[in-house]
Amino acid sequence: MNLTNKTQFSDWIISKNNQFSIINKPFGIPVQKDKTGVKSLQELAEIYFKHPVHLMNRLDRPVGGLVLMAHKKTALEYFSNSLKDGRLTKRYFAIVKGVPEPESATLKGFIKKNSKAKKSFITTANDPDGKECSLDYQLFHKFDNYSVLDIQLNSGRFHQIRAQLSNIHLPIKGDVKYGARRSNRDRSIDLFAYSMEVQHPVTKKKEVYTAPLPNHNGLWDSLKIKGN
């Protein structure tokens, strides 16, 4: 994969205007510059658009899906407030080991980040480092050994989905850091940000943007075949 290919980057664009863009990040690409030297999504966007862009949400490197980028400072301020107010709705598909019981629920609790371990842990309300976290999940599809969950994120904590699902014994496929038995060959995890509701900073019109299911492995391909 030639990560500096501008034509290829254009294939990742779900929508763009003079205020913001929605980009479908491939699995395995860092959102921001890191120590690996691999071109990040932000760097590639700035090459493509020929001006600085502001990341409004972040996905872990092994995760794929939608990233919102603001092109102007006014959009940056608007979306920052939207995130604080909970007006930026994000949904994910997660392929997990096992079947959830119950099949739909709201997970609420407290989570804390361990920077040295680069990992988050579920904790208690009495923990001074704990922050509230919440997500809604619903069973979307069942395979023989795995389930696909449709998840709405209600807060934006570090590794939140990964930690909360692991805590209820439903580790994401490939996510050995949070309890999966084996990694995926490409070191990705099967978590995909497929939908985002965004209100335009100027017109205030709301739009729901969706990404097509990834061409990533057999299970995602099976979902496509089943027409989901």
C-alpha positions as CSV (number, residue, x, y, z in Angstrom):
1,M,0.0,0.0,0.0
2,N,1.5,3.3,-1.1
3,L,0.3,5.6,1.7
4,T,1.5,8.7,-0.1
5,N,-0.7,8.0,-3.2
6,K,-3.2,10.9,-3.4
7,T,-5.5,9.0,-5.7
8,Q,-5.8,6.3,-3.1
9,F,-6.6,8.8,-0.4
10,S,-9.4,10.2,-2.5
11,D,-11.0,6.7,-2.4
12,W,-11.2,7.0,1.4
13,I,-13.2,10.3,1.3
14,I,-16.8,9.7,2.3
15,S,-17.8,13.4,2.1
16,K,-16.0,16.8,1.9
17,N,-16.9,20.5,1.8
18,N,-15.2,23.7,2.7
19,Q,-15.9,23.2,6.4
20,F,-15.1,19.5,7.1
21,S,-14.4,16.1,5.6
22,I,-15.4,12.6,6.6
23,I,-12.6,10.0,5.9
24,N,-12.9,6.2,6.0
25,K,-9.6,5.3,7.8
26,P,-8.2,1.9,6.8
27,F,-7.2,-0.6,9.5
28,G,-3.5,-0.2,10.5
29,I,-2.9,3.4,9.7
30,P,-2.3,5.8,12.6
31,V,-4.6,8.8,12.8
32,Q,-1.8,11.1,14.1
33,K,1.9,11.0,13.6
34,D,3.6,8.5,15.8
35,K,7.1,7.0,16.4
36,T,6.8,4.4,13.6
37,G,7.3,6.8,10.8
38,V,4.3,5.5,8.9
39,K,2.4,8.4,7.3
40,S,-0.6,9.2,9.4
41,L,-4.1,9.9,8.2
42,Q,-3.8,13.5,9.3
43,E,-0.5,13.9,7.3
44,L,-2.0,12.3,4.2
45,A,-5.1,14.5,4.5
46,E,-2.9,17.6,4.7
47,I,-1.0,16.5,1.6
48,Y,-4.2,15.9,-0.2
49,F,-6.1,19.1,0.8
50,K,-2.9,21.2,0.8
51,H,-3.7,22.9,4.2
52,P,-3.8,21.9,7.9
53,V,-6.7,19.8,9.1
54,H,-8.0,19.3,12.7
55,L,-8.9,15.8,13.9
56,M,-12.3,15.9,15.7
57,N,-12.3,12.2,16.7
58,R,-9.6,9.6,17.0
59,L,-9.5,5.9,16.2
60,D,-6.8,3.5,17.5
61,R,-4.4,2.4,14.8
62,P,-5.7,-1.2,14.6
63,V,-9.3,0.1,14.2
64,G,-11.0,1.2,10.9
65,G,-13.7,3.6,10.1
66,L,-14.9,7.2,10.0
67,V,-12.8,10.1,11.1
68,L,-14.1,13.7,11.1
69,M,-11.7,16.4,10.1
70,A,-12.3,20.2,10.4
71,H,-10.9,22.4,7.7
72,K,-11.5,25.8,9.4
73,K,-11.0,27.1,12.9
74,T,-14.7,28.0,13.1
75,A,-15.6,24.3,12.3
76,L,-13.0,23.2,14.9
77,E,-14.6,25.2,17.6
78,Y,-18.1,24.1,16.6
79,F,-17.3,20.4,16.6
80,S,-15.4,20.7,19.8
81,N,-18.5,22.0,21.4
82,S,-20.6,19.3,19.7
83,L,-18.4,16.6,21.2
84,K,-18.7,18.1,24.7
85,D,-22.5,18.4,24.3
86,G,-22.9,14.9,23.0
87,R,-24.3,16.1,19.6
88,L,-21.8,14.1,17.6
89,T,-23.2,10.6,17.4
90,K,-20.9,7.7,16.5
91,R,-21.7,4.1,15.9
92,Y,-19.4,1.0,15.6
93,F,-19.6,-2.6,14.5
94,A,-17.5,-4.9,16.7
95,I,-16.9,-8.6,16.0
96,V,-16.6,-10.3,19.4
97,K,-16.0,-13.7,20.7
98,G,-19.2,-15.2,22.2
99,V,-22.8,-14.0,22.4
100,P,-23.9,-11.1,24.6
101,E,-26.4,-11.8,27.4
102,P,-28.7,-9.9,27.2
103,E,-28.6,-9.3,23.5
104,S,-28.9,-5.5,24.0
105,A,-28.0,-3.3,26.9
106,T,-26.4,-0.1,28.1
107,L,-23.0,-0.5,29.7
108,K,-22.2,2.2,32.3
109,G,-19.3,2.4,34.7
110,F,-16.0,4.0,35.4
111,I,-12.7,3.7,33.4
112,K,-9.2,4.8,33.9
113,K,-6.2,5.0,31.6
114,N,-2.8,3.6,32.4
115,S,-0.4,5.6,30.2
116,K,2.6,3.3,30.8
117,A,0.6,0.2,29.8
118,K,-1.2,2.1,27.0
119,K,-4.3,0.5,28.2
120,S,-7.6,1.3,30.0
121,F,-9.1,-0.5,33.0
122,I,-12.6,-0.6,34.3
123,T,-12.7,0.7,37.9
124,T,-15.1,1.9,40.5
125,A,-16.8,5.2,41.3
126,N,-14.5,5.5,44.4
127,D,-11.4,5.6,42.2
128,P,-10.1,9.2,42.0
129,D,-8.7,8.5,38.5
130,G,-11.9,6.9,37.2
131,K,-14.1,8.7,34.6
132,E,-17.6,7.8,33.7
133,C,-18.2,5.8,30.5
134,S,-21.2,4.6,28.7
135,L,-22.1,2.8,25.6
136,D,-25.2,1.0,24.1
137,Y,-24.9,-2.3,22.3
138,Q,-27.2,-4.5,20.4
139,L,-26.7,-7.9,18.8
140,F,-26.5,-7.4,15.0
141,H,-25.6,-10.8,13.7
142,K,-24.4,-14.2,15.0
143,F,-21.8,-16.4,13.5
144,D,-20.8,-19.9,14.9
145,N,-18.2,-18.6,17.3
146,Y,-18.5,-14.8,17.0
147,S,-21.1,-12.1,17.2
148,V,-21.4,-8.7,15.6
149,L,-22.5,-5.9,17.9
150,D,-23.9,-2.6,16.8
151,I,-22.6,0.0,19.3
152,Q,-23.4,3.6,20.0
153,L,-20.7,5.4,22.0
154,N,-22.1,7.8,24.6
155,S,-18.7,9.0,25.9
156,G,-15.2,9.2,24.4
157,R,-12.7,7.5,26.8
158,F,-9.4,6.0,25.8
159,H,-9.9,2.4,24.5
160,Q,-13.5,2.6,26.0
161,I,-15.2,0.1,23.7
162,R,-12.3,-2.4,23.9
163,A,-12.2,-2.2,27.7
164,Q,-15.9,-2.3,28.4
165,L,-16.6,-5.3,26.1
166,S,-13.6,-7.2,27.6
167,N,-15.0,-6.5,31.0
168,I,-18.2,-8.4,30.1
169,H,-16.1,-11.3,28.6
170,L,-16.7,-10.3,25.0
171,P,-13.2,-9.4,23.7
172,I,-13.0,-8.0,20.2
173,K,-11.6,-10.4,17.6
174,G,-7.8,-9.9,17.3
175,D,-7.6,-7.7,20.4
176,V,-5.1,-9.6,22.5
177,K,-4.4,-6.6,24.7
178,Y,-8.0,-6.9,26.0
179,G,-8.4,-10.7,26.2
180,A,-8.6,-12.1,22.7
181,R,-6.8,-15.4,22.4
182,R,-5.0,-14.7,19.1
183,S,-4.2,-11.7,17.0
184,N,-5.3,-11.0,13.5
185,R,-2.5,-11.6,10.9
186,D,-2.3,-7.8,10.1
187,R,-2.5,-6.8,13.8
188,S,-5.8,-5.1,13.3
189,I,-8.8,-5.6,15.6
190,D,-12.3,-6.1,14.3
191,L,-13.8,-2.8,15.4
192,F,-15.2,-0.5,12.7
193,A,-16.6,3.0,13.1
194,Y,-19.3,2.8,10.4
195,S,-21.6,5.7,11.1
196,M,-21.5,9.3,12.3
197,E,-24.2,12.0,12.6
198,V,-22.8,15.4,12.0
199,Q,-24.4,18.8,12.1
200,H,-23.0,21.3,9.5
201,P,-21.3,24.2,11.3
202,V,-23.0,26.8,9.1
203,T,-26.3,25.5,7.8
204,K,-27.0,23.4,11.0
205,K,-28.3,20.7,8.8
206,K,-27.8,17.2,10.2
207,E,-26.5,14.4,8.0
208,V,-25.7,10.8,8.8
209,Y,-22.6,9.5,7.1
210,T,-21.9,5.8,6.7
211,A,-19.0,3.8,5.6
212,P,-19.3,0.5,3.6
213,L,-18.4,-2.7,5.4
214,P,-14.6,-3.2,5.0
215,N,-13.0,-5.6,2.6
216,H,-11.0,-7.0,5.5
217,N,-11.5,-10.6,6.4
218,G,-13.9,-13.5,5.9
219,L,-16.4,-12.4,8.6
220,W,-16.9,-8.9,7.2
221,D,-17.3,-10.4,3.8
222,S,-19.9,-12.9,5.1
223,L,-21.9,-9.9,6.5
224,K,-21.9,-8.4,3.0
225,I,-23.1,-11.7,1.4
226,K,-25.9,-11.9,3.9
227,G,-27.1,-8.5,2.7
228,N,-26.4,-6.7,6.0
